[in-house]
């Protein structure tokens, strides 16, 4: 697409130029990379939370066992 056809809004001369195909591809790749980085960070945080949760459950379980053996 090389031309803007718009009957409403600002005139063609007042609009920003249409980016070249290379610029659009570059921008898309940049956005995708940023998205992948955010996803990787979020997954690493989620994984850390699961590890803490597993440790907490194991600790509670061990504490209950110790409490049960002391009361016997």
Backbone torsions as a table, in degrees:
resi	resn	phi	psi	omega
1	UNK	NA	126.2	-175.5
2	UNK	-116.8	-13.6	-175.4
3	UNK	-130.0	149.3	175.2
4	UNK	-101.5	125.3	175.8
5	UNK	-117.6	109.4	-177.8
6	UNK	-144.9	114.7	-179.0
7	UNK	-75.2	-14.9	-177.4
8	UNK	-122.1	165.1	176.6
9	UNK	85.3	-166.3	-178.4
10	UNK	-64.9	155.6	179.6
11	UNK	-68.2	164.6	-178.0
12	UNK	-59.1	-38.4	-179.1
13	UNK	-67.4	-21.9	-178.4
14	UNK	-92.1	-7.0	-178.4
15	UNK	-89.6	154.4	176.9
16	UNK	-67.4	154.0	179.9
17	UNK	-66.9	154.5	178.2
18	UNK	-74.6	126.8	-179.6
19	UNK	-65.4	147.5	177.2
20	UNK	-69.0	160.7	-179.1
21	UNK	-57.2	-41.3	180.0
22	UNK	-62.7	-39.5	178.9
23	UNK	-65.5	-40.1	179.7
24	UNK	-67.1	-41.2	178.5
25	UNK	-64.7	-44.1	179.3
26	UNK	-60.4	-44.3	179.6
27	UNK	-63.8	-41.0	179.7
28	UNK	-64.9	-42.6	177.9
29	UNK	-63.7	-39.8	178.7
30	UNK	-62.3	-46.7	179.4
31	UNK	-63.2	-38.6	179.7
32	UNK	-65.7	-41.9	178.7
33	UNK	-62.8	-43.0	178.1
34	UNK	-62.0	-41.0	179.3
35	UNK	-64.3	-44.0	179.1
36	UNK	-62.3	-38.7	178.4
37	UNK	-65.0	-43.4	178.2
38	UNK	-63.1	-41.6	-179.6
39	UNK	-63.8	-43.1	179.3
40	UNK	-63.2	-42.3	178.4
41	UNK	-63.4	-45.4	-179.6
42	UNK	-62.3	-41.1	-180.0
43	UNK	-66.8	-38.5	179.4
44	UNK	-67.1	-36.9	177.0
45	UNK	-66.7	-43.6	178.5
46	UNK	-61.6	-41.9	179.4
47	UNK	-62.8	-42.5	177.5
48	UNK	-60.8	-39.0	178.2
49	UNK	-64.8	-38.1	178.6
50	UNK	-67.0	-38.0	178.8
51	UNK	-64.2	-44.3	178.3
52	UNK	-62.0	-42.1	179.8
53	UNK	-62.2	-43.3	178.8
54	UNK	-64.0	-42.2	179.2
55	UNK	-63.2	-42.8	179.5
56	UNK	-62.2	-44.2	178.7
57	UNK	-63.0	-43.5	-180.0
58	UNK	-63.5	-40.0	179.7
59	UNK	-64.7	-44.4	178.6
60	UNK	-62.3	-41.9	-179.2
61	UNK	-63.2	-45.1	179.3
62	UNK	-64.2	-39.9	179.5
63	UNK	-63.6	-41.4	178.5
64	UNK	-64.0	-41.6	178.7
65	UNK	-62.9	-42.9	-179.5
66	UNK	-65.0	-40.8	178.3
67	UNK	-64.3	-38.4	-179.9
68	UNK	-68.9	-38.7	-178.7
69	UNK	-73.1	-29.0	178.6
70	UNK	-71.9	-34.2	-176.1
71	UNK	-81.1	-12.2	179.9
72	UNK	-72.4	NA	NA
